[in-house]
Amino acid sequence: MAICTDSFSSSGNKSAATMLREDPKFQQIYWIPCTAHCMDFFMQDVGDQPWATDAIKKANKVVKFFRNHRRPRSALRTELTKQKGKKVKVLLRRAQTRFNTHYVMLDRLITCEKVVRCVVLVDSWTDIASQPYLRRDAAEVENLVTDKAFWAEIRKLHAVLAEPYKVLRMVDKDIHCLSRVYDALVALKNCVRGVALTNIEREKILTDVAKRTDMLLSPIHAVARLLDPRLRDISVFSNEELITQFDNVVNCLVAKKGTHKFNDCTYQLLKSMGEDGPTVKGGWLGLQCDWEDEDLDGEAAGEVDVDDNAVVGCEAAGSERGSTTIIATTRVLRNEEEEEEEEEEEEAEE
C-alpha cells in the first residue's frame, strides 16, 4: 500500500510523510510523491538558470509578437498553410501556472523555425515592420529570428526539457505506469549528459536531477520495476540498487531477511525470468539465444546450453560474473530448500 501526494511545499503532506516513515504502526505504508508534480518542479529548476531564463524570454518575445499582432499572425499562418504535411497554424504561448508549457512553446517554435525565418526575410516583411506600432518590436524579432545563436540556445533548452516532459506525459495518462518511473529517471540523467552544455551548466542540471530523483523515488518504484513482466530482463540483476530496494521491501512487508519466506520471495523473483529458473541460455524473456556470444568472453563464451549448476572461473568477465552470481544465488536457495525438506522428512520418520 502507498499514499501519493502532489505537493512538497504543504506542511500537512510533509507531516504525513514523516509519520509514515517514522511511526512503526505505519511502516507497511509507503509515501510516493506525485511524479508529474516533481517533473514540473525539475523543469522549473532548469528554467530558473540564467541562460535558460534568457532563452525563454527571447522565445516568448517572438511568440507574443506573432500572436498579438494581426498582420504578422496572418503572414505566418499563410506561410504555414503552404507547408505540405504540417497541420500547424499558429505558435503556442506559455502558461503561467505550469512550467511544462515552456517546453510546448519551444517545441512549436522549433517546428515552425523555417517558416518563421521565411516570414521575416520575404519582401512583405518590410511593409509589416514599417508600421509605426510594430517598428520597434519587429526589428527586435527580426534580429532574434535571424540569429543562429538564438536558435542554438532554444534547441539546447528544448533538448534538456524533452525527457522530463516525456515523463510528465507518461504519468499523466490514465494507465498503469508506476513500474516505468525508475527507468524514466535513469533516462533523464542520460539525456542531460547527452546535451551540448557547458560543464557548469551540466553540473548544475545534474544536481537538480539528483535532488528531484531523491525526492521522488521510493522502494515501491524499484519493486514495481522488477515485478513488471513487460520490463523483465537479465540486466536488472546487476543493478545492486534495484535488488537492495527489493530486499528492503520484502524485509519490511513479508518476512525478515534470512528466513525461509524471505529466500522464497527472492527465488520467486529469479524464477519469474524463466520457467526453470534463470539460465545463461536465452531463457530470459525477450533475449536472443545467442546473447551469451556477445556478452560473455570467459569459460562460458560460445556455449549454447549452460546448466544452472555450471561453475565458471573466478576470473570471468563482468557480465559473466553477473550471470554466475544469479546462478549461484539460485543454487544456494535450492540447496536450502532441499535441506529443509530433508529435515522435515527425518522429523516425520522419527
N, C-alpha and C positions, 0 to 999 in steps of 0.2 A: 504494500500500500504506500502511496505517496501523495503529498499535497503540493500543488503548484500555485504559486502566487505571481502576480505580474508587476510588482513594484519592489525596488530595492531601497527606495527612499522612505517608504512608510515605516514608522516606528512600530506599528502593530504587526506588520509582516515580519520584521526583524525579530521582534519578541517571540512570535510564534515559531520562527525558525530556530531560535536559540533554545526554546523549550523542547522542540522535537529532537534536537541534537544532544541535549544535556540531561534531560529528565529520563531516568531509567524506565519509567512507565510507558514512554512513547518511543523507545529505541527502535521498535519494529516499523515505525512510520518515517519515511524519508521526506525531506523538503526538496522540491525541484523548482528553481526559478524559471520564469517564463523565457523560453528561448528567443521568441520574437522580440520581447522587450529588451533582452540582453543584446541582441544583434543591433537593435536600433540605438542602444547606448554606445556600442562599439563604433557604429558609423558616425555617431556624433563626436566620439573621441577623435576619429580621423579628421572629420570636418573642422574641428577646432584648431588643428595645426595651422600655422601661419600660411604656408604655401597652399594648403587646401582651401582655406578661407578665401584667399585671394582668387583662386581659380573659380570657386563657386560664385563669388561676387561678380567676376567678369562674365561668366556664363549667364548668370541671371540678368545682367545688363543687356546682353544680346537677345535673350528670350523675351524680356519685357518690351524691348523696342519693337520686335516683330509681332507681338501680340497686342500691344496697346494702341498702335497707330494703324489706321485703315489702309493707307497706301502701301507701306511695307508689308503688311499682312497679306494684302491682296496679291502683291507681286510674288511673295513666297508661295502662296497657295497655287498660283498659276504655274510656277516652275515645278512644284511638287506633283501637280496633276499630269504634267508631261512625262514624268518618270514612269517607265513601264515596270510593273511588278511591285510598286510601292503604293500602299494604301494610306500612307501618312499624309495628312493635310495641314497640320499645324504643329508648332513647337509646344512643349508642355512646360507648365510653370510649377515650381516647387511649392509645397505647403509648409506652413509654419509649425505644425504640431508633430509631424513625423519626419525624421531625418532621412528615411529611405526614399522620400520623394526627390531628394537632391540627386540620387543615382538615376531615378527615372528621367529627370530633366536632362542630365548629362548624356544619358543613353540616347534620348531622342535627338539631342543636338548633334551628337556624333553621327547618327543615322542620316541626318539632313546636312551634313558638313558640305558636301559637294554642291548641293543646291543653294545653300546659304552663300557660299563663295561666289557662285554664278550670279546670284541676285545683285551683289554689291559690285560686280565687275561689268555688268551689261550697261549699255548707254542709258537706259531708262533710270538707272540709279542716280545719275547726275541730276535729273529733274526732281526725283524724290528728295535727295539730300539738300537741294537748294531751297526747299520750303523753309521759311523763317522759323516755324515752330519745331522743325526737325533738324535744323542745321547742326547744332552742337552735338546732339546725341548721335546723329547719323555719321558724323566724322569720327566719333569715338568708336562706334560699332564697326565702321569700315576698317579702322586701324586694327581692331581686335580680330576680325574675321580673316584679314589678310596676313596676320602674324602667325608664323609657323610655331613659335614658342607657346602661344596661347593654346593651340590645338594639342601640342605635346603635353602640356600640363593637364588639360582636360582628359586626355586619354590615360595619363598616369593615374589620376584620381579615380577615373572610371574603372580601371583595372583593379585598384585596391578595394573598391566598394562592391565589385561584381560578386565575389564569393559570399560575403555576409548577406547580400541581397538574395542570393540563391537560397541560403539557409532560411532566411526570413520567409520567403515564398513557400519553401517546403513545409515549414511548420504551420503556416497559415492556412493550409488546406485541411479539409475535413477527412483526413486519412491518418492511419497509424504511422508515426514517423519517429517515435522515441528512440528506436534502435539505430536510426541513421544519424543522430545528432553527434555521436562520438566521432565518427569518420568525417563528418562535415566540418568539425572544428579542427581536425588534423589537416584537412584540405585548406582550411582558412590560413593556417600558418604557412603552408607550402605556397599558396597564392601570393602572399605578401613577399616571400623570399624571391619569387619569380618576377616581380615587377621592377622596372628600371628606376629604383630610388637611390638617393644618396645614402651613405652609411648611417648618417644621423637620422634621416627620415625613416629608414627601415628599422633601426633600433627602437625608435620611439613607437612605431606602429606595432612591432612585435611585443613591446612592453604592454601596450594596450590589449593586444590579443591574449597575452598571458593573464592579465588582470581579469578580463571578462570570461576567459575559459575557466579559471579557478573559481570564479563566482558562479558559473553555470553548471559545470559538470559535477555529477554525484555518482556514487557506486551504481545507482539504478541505470544510468546511461550505459555503463560498461557491461552490466549483466544483460540488458536488453540487446546490446550489440552482439554478445556471444550467443544468445539464445535464438536470434532471428534466423530461421532456416534459409532465408534468401541471401544471407551475408556470410554463411559459413565457409571458411577456407583455412588451409593449414597455417597460414602466416600468423593467425591470431595467437597461436600458442608460443610464439617467440616474443610476444608483447607482454612483458612482465607486469606492466601497469594494469592491463586488462585482467589477467589471471589473478593478480593480487586483489583487485576490486571484487572479482567473483568470489574469491575465498572469503573476503571480509563479509560479504552479504550472506553467504551460506553460514558462516560462523555466527552471524547475528540473528538470522531468521530461522535457520533449520537445525543445525547442530554444531557443537564446538569442534574446533579443529583437532584432528587426531582420532575422532570417534568413527565407528563404522559407518554411521549415517552420513557424516561429512565426506568420507572417502567414496561412498557410493554416489554422492552428488557429483564429485569430481570425475569419477569413472563414467557416469552417465553423460556428462558433457563431452568427454573424449569419445565415447561410443557413438554419440549423435553424429559424428563426422563420417561414419561408415557403418554398415550393418555388422561387421565383425570387429568393430573397434578400429582405431587408427592404424594404418599401414603406410609404408613408404610408397607402395604402388598407388595407382590412380584411384583409390577407393574414396578419396575426398571429393565432396560434391563440387562439380564444375571444373575439376582439374583433368588435364590430359594424362594418359597412361605413361607418356614418355617424359613427364616433367622432371623425373629424377636425373635424366641425362643432361638436362640444362642446369640443374641446381646443385647436384652432388658431384664432387670430384674426389671422393675418398674411396674406401673399400666397397661401398655400395653403388658406385658410379656404373651406369650402364645396365644395372640389374633390372630385369622386367618384373620379377617377383622377389620381394624381400619379406621374409617372415617377421612377424611381430617380435619373435624371440631372438632374431639375429643380433649378434654382437658386433659393434663397429668399434674400431680402434679409437683410443683417446686422442689421437692426433687428427681426427676427422675435421672436415671443413665446417664452417659455421652453420650453414643450412643443414648439413648432415647431423651435426651435434643437436640441432633443434629437433629434428625428427627422432633421433636416438633418445633424447630426453622424454619425448612423448611415449615412445615405445617402452622405455624403462619404467616410466610412471605407471603405464598400464599394467606392465608385468608385476610391479610391486603390489598394485591394488588387487590384481587377480590372485597373487600368492596369499595376500591377507585373507581374501575370501575363502580360498581353499583351506587355509589353516583353521579358520573359524568353523568351516563345515566339518573338518576332521575332528576338531574338539567337540562339536555337537554330537557327532556320531559316537565318539568314545564315551561321552557322558551318557548317551542313550543306551549303549551296551552295558555300562556299569549299572 
